[in-house]
């Protein structure tokens, strides 16, 4: 079977997996909302959250429910803020445009930038996000001391997911025209992992939680490994549309997030996903 045919077959399987979600993890996590025993404020607001399949942060269960680490934390914060959440699925690039237009009210897992502040409000940070370089297990020794800069300087092809911000150094390298042909974009991280296995790229940039989840789902846990160097570690926030959300609602969410952090909900939920 040719590389192109194999990749097409694997991509079709991937789409089916994304639609079905991860049954095992769904059974363990379900529609869990930590702290739901506390009496919420009166539900007097409804917000639309845009989400894209990015397991374990956001995914669809076999029962058709939106679940995940981010989803649990946001539901708990919304509970304290007195807001009901409606979920709208899409890819991050299109959801970002819909946020600009006020068609969706907020997105999770966002990095604060000056450009985004022109059209969005940001909550306080609610968790940290880390990105690493991943390579085929057979190439681990070859790339043991590699950095993103050294990979590109040596004409290695690197996969990344569209719409994500990978830190100052990565953004500088990715904006350099001499490396444009070496940087391979994808709308979902799963496709990059398949490209790595098929030798279409030499490395990929991914969040460790996400990479581990993709490997489990596709049965590739022994074939891809992370390099020791951490590419970026940064705080992430909720990003609210200036077109559809007022600052008072953002502040209510901030208070809800503070409760989630102070009462230990964030640490318990994060530990459970790390263990699973």
ABEGO torsion letter per residue (X at the ends): XBAAAAAAAAAAAAAAAAAAEBAAAAAAAEABBBGAABBBBBBABBBBBBBBBBOAABBBBAAGBBBEAAAAAAAAAAAAAGBBBBBBBBBAAAAAAAAAAGABABBBGBBBBAAAAAABBBBBBABBBBBBBBBBAAAAAAAAABBAAAAAAAGBBBBBBBGBBAEAAAAAAAABAAAAAABBBBABAAAAAAAAAAGABABBBBBAAAAAAAAAAAGAAAABBBBABBABBBBBBBBBBAAABBAAAAAAAAAAAAAAAAAGAAAAAAAAAAAX
